[in-house]
Structures are given as C-alpha cells and as structure tokens.
Amino acid sequence: MRTWLKRSRTCPTSFMCDRRNMANDRGFGEPLTMRERAHRQADQLIEWRRTLHRHPELAFEEYQTSDYIAEVLQRIPGMVVTRGLGTPTSVVGRLGGGQTGPHVALRADLDGLPIQESDQSEVQSEIPGRMHACGHDGHMAMVLGAAHVLAEDAANGRIRGRVTFLFQPAEEASDAEGKTGARYLIEAGLLDDVDAVLALHCDPENPVGTVRIHDGAAMANVDNFVARIMGRGGHAGYPDLALDPLWLMVPVLQAIHGIRARRLSPLNGAAISVCQVSGGTANNVIPPFVELAGTLRSFNDGTRETIIDELSRAIRVAETLGGKADLNIERGEPAVINSPAINAVLRSVVRDVTGRDSLDNGPFGMGGEDFGFMSRKAPAAMMFLGVASCHGEISSLHAPDFRLDEAALPYGTAILAEAALRLGGTQEA
C-alpha cells in the first residue's frame, strides 16, 4: 500500500529487558524458544501495528488495509496469498502443502470503528472519526508475526499439515444482507477442511502477560430488536380522543425488564436492554406510535429462543390496552463456543510462553464476536490476551481512549504460533 509511509521502528524498554534476560538465561547453542523467536520480531510487530492503527477503515471498506496485509504476506517465503475470497477485502495466506497432517487456521479481523480517538494515545489515527478501538490492529500484527515464525518452521520441514491465515473483514458490522465477514469466509469454503481455528482478542482490563481462556460459551449470542407500539394520534389537549402510545409503552417496558428477573432461571446468563426510545414531533401532539430498540444477549441457544419468545409476549401487552404492536428481530452472531480440547493445548502453550497459568474466571462477557459463526463450523477457540499497561493504565473496548500496550504483541504472536504447531503436529526436519 504505497500511500502508507514507512515509520521508524521503536522498541519499548520492556522488550529490551526481556531480550537481555532471555539471552542471559539461554545456554550457548540451545535452540530459541517460541517466545524468544517472537520477541526477536518486536520492532517489526510494533511497526505493523502502528501503521495499521494510523489508517483504520470501516467494515467492508478495508481496501488499503487488505493491500498492506497482502504485501506483507507476499514477502514471506513459501506463503501462498489469495485475495477476494468471500468478500473483496479478504486476504488468505497458506503455508504447507502436506495432506497427511491437520489443517489449522489463525484468524484476524481487519476493520476499525466509527469512533474519534482521544488525544491520550501514543499512536494516533490519521482518519477523523475512525479508530481501531477494539484492538484489531494488534490482532493483525500478531497473526502476521505468527505467519513469519511458522514460515521458518515450514521451510525447515517442521509443519506436517497446513496452516491458513485468515484476515477477515467486517467483524464489527453487517451489510444489507445482515452478514458479517465471517459468514462470507465460511460460505467461500475456507473452513470446510479445517481441524482447528484459533483467534485471540485484546483484553484491555488485564495486564500484559495474562491470558483468559474459557471452555464452552465464552461470548454471547447477539440479537437486536426494534418494536413499534401503535396507538392513535391526536391533540394533546384532548387525550380522551386519542390512544397515547407513550401510555401503552409503560407496561411494555415493565414487562420487558421483568423477563430477566422473572421469566428466566437465575442460572442462565442473559441481558435484555432497551437502548433507544423514539416518537413524537411536538409538545402538543400525541403521536400515533413510538419505537423501542435494543439488544438481547445470551450464552446458550435455549435461552436465546426463550428471550425472543418472551420479548414478543411483552410487546403484545400493548394490545391488551387497545393498541397494536410490531416486533422485528435481527438475529446476529451466535455465541463463541470454545473447544475444551483446543483450550487444553492453549493452556499448556500459555504456561510455556508466559510462565504463568491462564486465567479462567468464566465467560469473557456479553459482548458479541462473529468468530461465533466460525466456532459453529469447525473446532475453535478464542482467547483474551491482556494488553493493559503494567503501570495500571486500564481502558475499555470500543472507547475513544482504548490503549494497547505493545509489550503484549510478542506474547500473542508466540502463543498463536506455538499453538498452531502443537495442534497441527510437527515433524523433525
């Protein structure tokens, strides 16, 4: 991507200290560990991440981003690069041609968000109103790093099967057909023969060196809704001649908020939120209708269907008072389901790379991720990688002040690459 200027490489002190310690600990002639190999790329990981951070693009618009990713991949010896599978901005890299071993895929997402970045970050987005506020720039850099490391292993004959690198557009938003990027890649057949697909997600609430892993449902089913409650408009001075939809809405809201408390088991994780109410045009006119919009979150499919059924029942409360109601449900991504077998490998890798056990304190939260579609298609696992500064600088996802401590990049690279090797099987050169 020729419009993106090459930036100078910067190496934080934490990287240099880590390198010195590893050099002192390792005996002469001993092969480098995966962690050491990843840390050798620290400068390059930072350069990739900063270049991508400066040039965020929204869902399905990641043309320069995909150009940049493709150029980096094409420089890797042995890498076969294909573009435009499923969507115009997808990029796929392939290593290894072995048909006897397992096929492992590593996935990164390309798109940024329509958020204006605050002035607190060391590296700033150069596109007004857009930023990588979910860490996708870091995801891309770490998968690129894993691709470089694994290419060395492929050249040395250590990869018995195949590794595919999926750079997926549009994780954050769907198109007019209601599809996100993951669905298009699946429809293009990219997971048809995959034995394991891995992804990581930046975790700005936990420090560098920590990794969260959870078996089973780790992120939520996401369904959005719009409900229209219809009465009969009229003059505000003569309410008896109208049927006020705002009055009809009050018991509807009570019924909606009662679903979680009284219609679901306390053991079932779920969230039901009304986030938008709109209606009316003037202070002396009773409107003919009001609209409610919100989101439904759940961890299992049974709860998902129960919430939708109960929401439909709650909306119809307006009809008992003489009004009418319509409900539209937009089904979004399914819950991310992590394979316990893959997670067992990841936990071992995390222990070896970071020197500590992974954190396993329940699901990652009620956020949604279209990696959920991939986890329904092939055995899959997504981990949460701590990216908060060790100095206590904690931020949030999708926030203008989202920050990523670049000391996390070699850890994510090493974990992804080592996990791909162990899941894919290796052979001695």
GUMI-348150 format. One line per field, with one value per residue (C-alpha): residue number from 1; x, y, z. Coordinates in nm, 4 decimals. Layout:
N
k = c(NUM;...)
east = c(X;...)
north = c(Y;...)
up = c(Z;...)
This chain:
429
k = c(1;2;3;4;5;6;7;8;9;10;11;12;13;14;15;16;17;18;19;20;21;22;23;24;25;26;27;28;29;30;31;32;33;34;35;36;37;38;39;40;41;42;43;44;45;46;47;48;49;50;51;52;53;54;55;56;57;58;59;60;61;62;63;64;65;66;67;68;69;70;71;72;73;74;75;76;77;78;79;80;81;82;83;84;85;86;87;88;89;90;91;92;93;94;95;96;97;98;99;100;101;102;103;104;105;106;107;108;109;110;111;112;113;114;115;116;117;118;119;120;121;122;123;124;125;126;127;128;129;130;131;132;133;134;135;136;137;138;139;140;141;142;143;144;145;146;147;148;149;150;151;152;153;154;155;156;157;158;159;160;161;162;163;164;165;166;167;168;169;170;171;172;173;174;175;176;177;178;179;180;181;182;183;184;185;186;187;188;189;190;191;192;193;194;195;196;197;198;199;200;201;202;203;204;205;206;207;208;209;210;211;212;213;214;215;216;217;218;219;220;221;222;223;224;225;226;227;228;229;230;231;232;233;234;235;236;237;238;239;240;241;242;243;244;245;246;247;248;249;250;251;252;253;254;255;256;257;258;259;260;261;262;263;264;265;266;267;268;269;270;271;272;273;274;275;276;277;278;279;280;281;282;283;284;285;286;287;288;289;290;291;292;293;294;295;296;297;298;299;300;301;302;303;304;305;306;307;308;309;310;311;312;313;314;315;316;317;318;319;320;321;322;323;324;325;326;327;328;329;330;331;332;333;334;335;336;337;338;339;340;341;342;343;344;345;346;347;348;349;350;351;352;353;354;355;356;357;358;359;360;361;362;363;364;365;366;367;368;369;370;371;372;373;374;375;376;377;378;379;380;381;382;383;384;385;386;387;388;389;390;391;392;393;394;395;396;397;398;399;400;401;402;403;404;405;406;407;408;409;410;411;412;413;414;415;416;417;418;419;420;421;422;423;424;425;426;427;428;429)
east = c(0.0000;0.2081;0.0130;0.1186;0.4570;0.7063;0.7544;1.0635;1.0873;1.0670;1.1412;0.9939;1.2220;1.0181;1.1112;1.4816;1.4866;1.3023;1.5505;1.8525;1.7078;1.6370;1.9845;2.1422;1.9274;1.9749;2.2810;2.5132;2.3865;2.0413;1.7582;1.5462;1.2111;0.8962;0.8830;1.2377;1.1619;0.8556;1.0449;1.3058;1.0230;0.9214;1.0280;0.8512;0.5330;0.5221;0.5736;0.2924;0.0569;0.1274;0.0897;-0.2459;-0.3546;-0.2901;-0.5111;-0.8331;-1.1066;-1.4665;-1.6368;-1.6345;-1.4190;-1.0782;-0.9179;-0.5909;-0.5708;-0.6017;-0.3447;-0.0997;-0.1632;-0.1263;0.2044;0.3465;0.2338;0.3656;0.7175;0.7156;0.8934;0.6591;0.3416;0.0604;-0.1632;-0.5184;-0.7415;-1.1108;-1.2475;-1.5986;-1.5575;-1.3375;-1.1233;-1.0433;-0.6837;-0.5856;-0.2337;-0.1433;0.1630;0.2491;0.1115;0.1051;-0.2152;-0.1340;-0.1351;-0.4036;-0.5164;-0.5038;-0.6328;-0.5441;-0.7940;-0.7521;-1.0113;-0.9420;-1.1992;-1.1946;-1.4791;-1.6541;-1.5057;-1.2994;-0.9777;-0.8848;-0.5520;-0.4187;-0.2699;0.0929;-0.0075;-0.2976;-0.5427;-0.4941;-0.8550;-1.1007;-1.3864;-1.2316;-1.0022;-0.9005;-1.0800;-1.1103;-0.7507;-0.7909;-0.4648;-0.2944;-0.4737;-0.3468;0.0096;0.0211;-0.1128;0.1394;0.4080;0.2880;0.2939;0.6599;0.7601;0.5648;0.7094;1.0525;0.9139;0.7563;1.0871;1.2604;1.0053;0.8521;0.4926;0.3334;-0.0020;-0.1198;-0.1650;-0.4044;-0.4053;-0.7496;-0.7612;-1.1326;-1.3133;-1.6217;-1.6249;-1.7853;-2.0812;-2.3090;-2.4098;-2.7531;-2.7996;-2.7294;-2.3982;-2.0614;-1.7254;-1.7041;-2.0153;-1.8769;-1.5495;-1.7409;-1.9618;-1.6446;-1.5450;-1.2431;-1.3281;-1.4540;-1.1493;-1.0102;-0.9368;-0.8924;-0.9377;-0.7821;-0.8241;-0.7297;-0.8925;-0.7287;-0.8247;-0.7644;-0.8815;-0.5962;-0.2211;0.0312;0.1325;-0.2128;-0.4412;-0.8045;-0.9308;-1.2808;-1.4336;-1.7714;-1.9735;-1.7266;-1.9044;-2.2743;-2.5435;-2.6365;-2.9868;-3.1128;-3.4741;-3.6981;-4.0563;-4.3270;-4.6158;-4.9117;-5.1967;-5.3992;-5.2593;-5.4427;-5.4427;-5.2624;-5.5434;-5.7960;-5.6222;-5.9542;-5.9996;-5.6604;-5.4859;-5.1494;-4.8693;-4.6460;-4.9009;-4.9143;-4.5351;-4.5091;-4.6407;-4.4492;-4.1231;-4.2121;-4.2819;-3.9529;-3.7469;-3.9265;-3.8139;-3.4654;-3.5858;-3.8937;-3.9063;-3.5537;-3.3665;-3.1125;-2.8589;-2.8945;-2.6734;-2.8658;-2.9059;-3.2063;-3.1608;-3.3865;-3.1413;-3.3467;-3.6966;-3.8249;-4.1586;-4.3466;-4.2971;-4.4313;-4.5188;-4.8907;-4.9403;-4.9976;-4.8004;-4.9559;-4.6701;-4.3433;-4.0490;-3.8236;-3.4873;-3.2460;-3.0385;-3.0672;-2.7664;-2.7449;-2.4959;-2.6987;-2.9432;-3.2313;-3.2110;-3.1820;-3.5146;-3.6832;-3.5827;-3.7156;-4.0471;-4.0820;-3.9991;-4.2743;-4.5158;-4.4085;-4.4598;-4.8123;-4.9099;-4.9900;-5.2654;-5.4458;-5.4928;-5.6316;-5.3120;-5.1137;-4.7542;-4.4978;-4.1658;-3.8666;-3.5773;-3.2410;-3.0507;-2.6825;-2.3775;-2.4062;-2.2120;-1.8428;-1.8103;-1.4576;-1.3456;-1.2213;-0.9732;-0.8190;-0.8214;-0.6222;-0.3466;-0.3713;-0.3364;-0.0169;0.1169;0.0317;0.2128;0.5243;0.5216;0.4254;0.5468;0.2078;-0.1240;-0.4047;-0.6917;-1.0189;-1.2833;-1.5933;-1.7100;-1.5458;-1.8695;-2.1893;-2.0077;-2.0570;-1.7995;-1.8685;-1.5990;-1.9040;-2.0004;-1.6594;-1.6884;-2.0108;-1.8403;-1.5127;-1.3487;-1.2438;-1.1086;-1.0694;-0.8526;-0.8411;-0.4893;-0.4089;-0.2944;-0.3260;-0.0111;0.1641;0.1535;-0.2197;-0.3462;-0.6722;-0.9083;-1.2189;-1.3078;-1.4904;-1.3808;-1.2070;-0.9201;-0.8671;-0.4989;-0.2881;0.0465;0.2684;0.4612;0.1696;0.2377;0.5218;0.3220;0.0231;0.2471;0.4250;0.1035;-0.0655;0.2378;0.3179;-0.0468;-0.0656;0.2446;0.1134;-0.2356;-0.1046;0.1570;0.5245;0.7928;1.1658;1.3474)
north = c(0.0000;0.2829;0.5644;0.4487;0.5832;0.3535;0.4518;0.4293;0.1274;0.1779;-0.0784;-0.0213;-0.0791;-0.3827;-0.5590;-0.4831;-0.6034;-0.9201;-0.9856;-0.9358;-1.1684;-1.4401;-1.4060;-1.4433;-1.7441;-1.9427;-2.1589;-2.1392;-2.3423;-2.4069;-2.3556;-2.0474;-2.0921;-1.9698;-1.6806;-1.5789;-1.6089;-1.3877;-1.1259;-1.1045;-0.9606;-0.6982;-0.3979;-0.5317;-0.6143;-0.2577;-0.1158;-0.3252;-0.2418;0.1332;0.1540;-0.0229;0.1876;0.5114;0.4045;0.2428;0.1507;0.0543;-0.2783;-0.3883;-0.0836;-0.2257;-0.1865;-0.0215;-0.2444;-0.5587;-0.4200;-0.3748;-0.7200;-0.8858;-0.7058;-0.8227;-1.1822;-1.1926;-1.1221;-1.4391;-1.7293;-2.0197;-1.8219;-1.8543;-1.5478;-1.5284;-1.2211;-1.1547;-1.4882;-1.4310;-1.0517;-0.8114;-0.7185;-1.0625;-1.1866;-1.5513;-1.6847;-2.0542;-2.2420;-2.6071;-2.8447;-3.1559;-3.3528;-3.6036;-3.3639;-3.1469;-2.8156;-2.5242;-2.1719;-1.8473;-1.5637;-1.1861;-0.9126;-0.6053;-0.3363;-0.0339;0.1576;0.4938;0.6472;0.9645;0.8751;1.0737;1.2525;1.0189;0.7536;0.7449;0.6484;0.8387;0.7512;0.9792;0.9313;1.1659;0.9838;0.6391;0.4316;0.0805;0.0840;-0.2944;-0.3973;-0.5320;-0.3601;-0.5706;-0.8856;-0.8350;-0.7649;-1.0755;-1.3066;-1.1570;-1.2300;-1.5881;-1.6242;-1.5226;-1.7586;-2.0511;-1.9904;-2.0663;-2.3928;-2.4798;-2.4179;-2.6460;-2.9225;-2.8996;-2.8485;-3.1776;-3.0411;-2.6927;-2.3554;-2.0953;-1.7299;-1.5720;-1.1929;-1.1312;-0.8058;-0.6725;-0.8216;-0.5111;-0.4607;-0.6415;-0.5464;-0.5004;-0.8788;-0.8947;-1.0749;-1.0050;-1.1052;-1.4428;-1.5690;-1.4764;-1.6583;-1.9656;-1.9550;-1.9362;-2.2742;-2.1543;-2.3651;-2.6746;-2.8893;-2.7038;-2.9147;-2.6176;-2.2420;-2.0039;-1.6362;-1.4004;-1.0822;-0.7907;-0.7572;-0.4011;-0.4882;-0.7291;-0.6667;-0.7816;-1.1426;-1.2602;-1.4729;-1.5612;-1.8960;-2.0342;-2.3645;-2.3605;-2.0432;-1.7577;-1.4681;-1.4132;-1.4685;-1.1232;-1.0338;-0.6799;-0.5690;-0.2816;-0.2693;-0.0289;0.0385;0.1942;0.3897;0.6719;1.0194;1.3362;1.6742;1.6755;1.8847;1.6094;1.2861;1.1077;1.1266;0.9635;0.6479;0.7552;0.5115;0.6525;0.5359;0.1967;0.1788;0.1994;-0.1515;-0.2851;-0.1586;-0.3101;-0.6436;-0.6331;-0.5584;-0.8352;-1.1029;-1.1339;-1.1204;-1.3418;-1.5399;-1.6834;-1.9060;-1.7104;-1.9676;-1.8635;-1.5751;-1.3203;-0.9468;-0.7598;-0.3889;-0.1222;0.1369;0.3695;0.5197;0.7497;0.9097;1.2340;1.5558;1.8341;1.9089;1.9415;1.6404;1.2843;1.0730;0.7767;0.5453;0.5109;0.2842;0.0927;-0.0502;-0.2644;-0.5786;-0.9323;-1.1287;-1.4927;-1.7758;-2.0793;-2.1357;-2.2382;-1.9126;-1.7242;-1.8608;-1.8081;-1.4417;-1.3826;-1.5512;-1.3571;-1.0286;-1.0912;-1.1572;-0.8390;-0.6243;-0.7609;-0.6166;-0.3007;-0.4924;-0.5686;-0.1934;-0.1410;-0.0676;-0.2629;-0.3751;-0.4974;-0.6577;-0.7079;-0.9270;-0.9090;-1.2236;-1.1526;-1.3619;-1.6763;-1.7316;-1.8151;-2.1792;-2.2730;-2.6317;-2.7763;-2.9954;-2.6982;-2.4954;-2.7693;-2.7176;-2.3400;-2.3575;-2.5595;-2.3124;-2.0108;-2.1674;-2.2252;-1.8829;-1.6581;-1.8634;-1.8456;-2.0263;-1.8797;-1.7053;-1.8986;-1.6988;-1.7585;-1.6319;-1.3240;-1.1271;-1.0421;-0.8892;-1.0447;-1.1693;-1.3057;-1.5636;-1.7397;-1.8376;-1.9990;-2.1832;-2.3424;-2.4534;-2.6010;-2.6821;-2.3408;-2.1372;-1.7686;-1.6439;-1.2989;-1.1531;-0.8936;-0.5657;-0.3264;-0.1498;-0.2948;0.0596;0.0254;0.2055;0.0210;0.1161;-0.0317;-0.1815;0.0466;0.3531;0.6666;0.6118;0.2424;0.1635;-0.1375;-0.1889;-0.3095;-0.5333;-0.7759;-0.8259;-1.0819;-1.2834;-1.3124;-1.3970;-1.6723;-1.8229;-1.8357;-1.9799;-2.2410;-2.3465;-2.3877;-2.6080;-2.8290;-2.8599;-2.9158;-3.1659;-3.1239;-3.3408;-3.3179;-3.1652)
up = c(0.0000;-0.1326;0.0323;0.3792;0.4802;0.6452;1.0078;1.2219;1.4466;1.8201;2.0878;2.4353;2.7312;2.8389;2.5154;2.5533;2.9128;2.8165;2.5387;2.7652;3.0281;2.7731;2.6234;2.9667;3.0620;2.7441;2.7118;2.4115;2.1177;2.2578;2.0085;2.0548;2.2242;2.0528;2.2976;2.2031;1.8341;1.8726;2.0753;1.8016;1.5897;1.8476;1.6382;1.3308;1.5228;1.6520;1.3034;1.1580;1.4409;1.4298;1.0534;1.0736;1.3709;1.1822;0.8916;1.0217;0.7769;0.8483;0.7821;0.4163;0.3287;0.4283;0.0843;0.1891;0.4959;0.2848;0.0365;0.3216;0.4703;0.1294;0.0619;0.3947;0.3388;-0.0166;0.1102;0.3231;0.1505;0.0840;0.1554;-0.0995;-0.0878;-0.2206;-0.2148;-0.2523;-0.1303;0.0003;0.0064;-0.1938;0.1077;0.2486;0.2460;0.2919;0.3349;0.3190;0.4380;0.3869;0.1303;0.3396;0.3177;0.5929;0.8856;1.0435;0.8973;1.1437;1.0741;1.2517;1.2157;1.2466;1.1836;0.9695;1.0440;1.2700;1.4320;1.3737;1.6906;1.7271;1.9066;2.2158;2.2430;2.5107;2.2843;2.1774;1.8234;1.6700;1.3962;1.0967;0.9812;1.1585;1.3274;1.2907;1.5086;1.5991;1.9338;1.9645;1.9058;1.5533;1.4570;1.7234;1.6079;1.2532;1.3663;1.5850;1.3134;1.0696;1.3276;1.3654;0.9869;0.9746;1.2550;1.1131;0.7657;0.9157;1.0533;0.7199;0.5430;0.7947;0.7392;1.0859;0.9687;0.8758;0.7618;0.6658;0.8316;0.6897;0.7917;0.7603;0.7513;0.7756;0.7012;0.8756;1.2230;1.3707;1.1372;0.8956;0.5421;0.3861;0.3878;0.7599;0.7106;0.8681;0.7260;0.8997;0.7238;0.3833;0.4506;0.5649;0.2556;0.0441;0.1913;0.3864;0.6915;0.5114;0.5916;0.8931;1.2013;1.4364;1.4025;1.6561;1.7335;2.0108;2.1327;2.3060;2.6735;2.7995;3.1506;3.2308;3.2181;2.9609;3.0157;3.1242;2.9085;2.9715;2.8444;2.8945;2.7834;2.6126;2.5557;2.6030;2.4271;2.3754;2.1170;1.9890;1.8670;1.8122;1.8029;1.7018;1.8318;1.7203;1.9573;1.7771;1.9282;1.7762;1.7435;1.8373;2.0107;2.3448;2.4932;2.4140;2.5209;2.5587;2.1808;2.1155;2.2276;2.3630;2.2564;2.5304;2.7857;2.6092;2.6256;3.0061;3.0865;2.7854;2.9355;3.2693;3.1032;2.9096;3.2172;3.4026;3.1570;3.3023;3.6628;3.6484;3.3246;3.3176;3.5585;3.7647;3.6462;3.2812;3.1753;2.9713;2.9167;2.7771;2.7206;2.5718;2.4456;2.2320;2.2547;1.9812;1.8975;1.8736;1.6778;1.9003;2.2630;2.1905;1.9628;2.0816;1.8304;1.6522;1.7518;1.9416;1.8718;2.1061;2.0052;2.1989;2.2198;2.3554;2.4802;2.5880;2.6180;2.5094;2.2278;2.4537;2.6481;2.3209;2.1948;2.5319;2.5393;2.1892;2.2736;2.5987;2.4277;2.1741;2.4603;2.6406;2.3318;2.2912;2.6314;2.4327;2.2543;2.5802;2.6209;2.2727;2.0829;1.8258;1.8220;1.5712;1.6581;1.4296;1.5457;1.3693;1.4565;1.4904;1.5612;1.7711;2.0908;2.0612;2.1647;2.2701;2.2283;2.5600;2.3693;2.1893;2.5088;2.6829;2.4268;2.4622;2.8401;2.8033;2.5470;2.7637;3.0584;2.8492;2.6819;2.9735;3.2673;3.4350;3.4240;3.2160;3.3900;3.3748;3.5532;3.3468;3.0080;2.8641;2.8832;2.6987;2.4059;2.0653;1.8128;1.4679;1.5352;1.6802;1.3260;1.2794;1.6106;1.4828;1.1618;1.2941;1.6284;1.7553;2.0405;2.1118;2.3986;2.5588;2.5687;2.8346;2.6775;2.9716;3.0812;3.3812;3.5212;3.5791;3.2681;3.2097;2.9271;2.7645;2.4304;2.1850;2.3829;2.2469;2.4911;2.4139;2.4596;2.3712;2.5433;2.2600;2.5006;2.4513;2.0800;2.1079;2.3624;2.1313;1.8378;2.0298;2.1675;1.8268;1.6505;1.9149;1.9416;1.5639;1.5732;1.8531;1.7104;1.3583;1.4566;1.3830;1.2375;1.2643;0.9696)
